[in-house]
Amino acid sequence: MQKKAITICLIIALLEGFAGLGIEIYAIRISATYIGSSISITGVILAMVLIAIAVGYWYGGRLSQSISTPRQALLRAGHVLSLSAAFHTVACVIQLPLLEIITLSTDNPIIAAIGVGLLYGVGLAFGSTSIPLITQFLTLQYNNQESIDAGKNAGMMVAITTIGSVLGSTLTPIFLLPYIGLRSSLTLFIASLAISAWLCTKLATQVGGSVSTKDNAASKNYIIATLAFLITIVFISFDKVDTGYQTSTGAWFVEYIDYKGQPAVTISDNPIKSTSSCWIYATKKNCHWYGEMTVEGIKQTSPKNLVFLGGAGMGTPSEVAYHNPDMSLTVIDIDKDLPNIIETHFLKAPIAKNISFVGDDARGYLTRYRDVKYDFMLIDAFQGRYVASNLYTIESLTRFKNTSQYIMANVVGIPIKEHGYTQTIFKNWYEVFGGSAYVINRNNGANLQNIMLCNFACPNSQKLLEASFFDQNQQVHTDDMPRLDKYYYQSIEKLSL
């Protein structure tokens, strides 16, 4: 019986750790659609998760002090695990409406990230409370056994729940989210917690004998855990909110539209705030202003070897490739699973043969293959509405300058001197390209818009130095001073110096 009981306890710890860190990865992914993804947001959500787990460990230790029997320890462990499953079920039901409310209530992603952490943290705290309780069970049940003591029990339980956490943090982004989706992954985690509650409660009845008709603690555990799992199953079966096509590094949302009387499609990593690419099926052309400007720039420079940093829907590179089969194009995107989604749901056709797709970090790839030269480069890598800031440091742009003769960049900003985010990008561009730095506004208004930057006199552009909205006194963004990340913490619509 001792060996069996210890094995069951270790399985419970493994499942609890797996669900805990899996839910953390899930929380980061589901929130990215609404509040974006960055080191700061990930760090805050991770911090909230760790605080919740720490609170659970502490509270579990406090509960253990008042427990005098092994059976009581297991029943309480089963109870908190069933509550953990229940609170995550509540989070599953209210998460998307709540995320929308958080997004509308604040333009500070740090505050929004704290809200996300609190939403999932309650359930995580209850889950981790079970570990000290199960440790107390082992100590009370086998304290007279040779080589069994409290220290060994605690070390063993923490080690196994940590292994479960490792499995949750690796299997979730690599296998679960891409292959079974967001909702099904959360259901799996809730099922893991429910199974843990059932195992705990079942072991309690075996250790303490038959359950008395007056003692309904075990029945409550079974009922709460079972209801949590069943409600989750029913909810995800009827709720059809689009959570995108999941990949190991992101999620893509595809929408079929009518564009000026022609069938078209858009794709985005954040449908609430942005559209990454637009494609017209009949003409095989992109239908975004910045894509049209890029095509004009390519016609002007007549390149043979092109590189695109950021794939999205690959509308612009696909247009160039289909209509210029003699050109050689390389598309670099960190999401290596993007081509399958593009061919199946966006283009609904194979990617052009003269396009080579590289699933890698653009800056890292070009640094490793620094001897490869390109005639033309488009920087079009975003995180929602925000540029991939590591591509716009002084060091990075200098590297690109040595890699390609002609460079264009698509950014989203507000062309006024008071907007620090936009001015930082402008200043870095000017610092690297000097007098050959050009800019194209989509319109002359002081509103949020696509802005094209060039290192040559691209069509309809003006010299950045001569633009009335360019502030030459803005500080630069370097690898050592990630100023764009600083401005990322605030809403891009909010004016800030």
Summary of the structure (lengths in Angstrom):
residues: 497
radius of gyration: 27.1
end to end distance: 67.3
largest distance: 85.9
contacts: 1794
relative contact order: 0.10
helix: 58%
strand: 14%
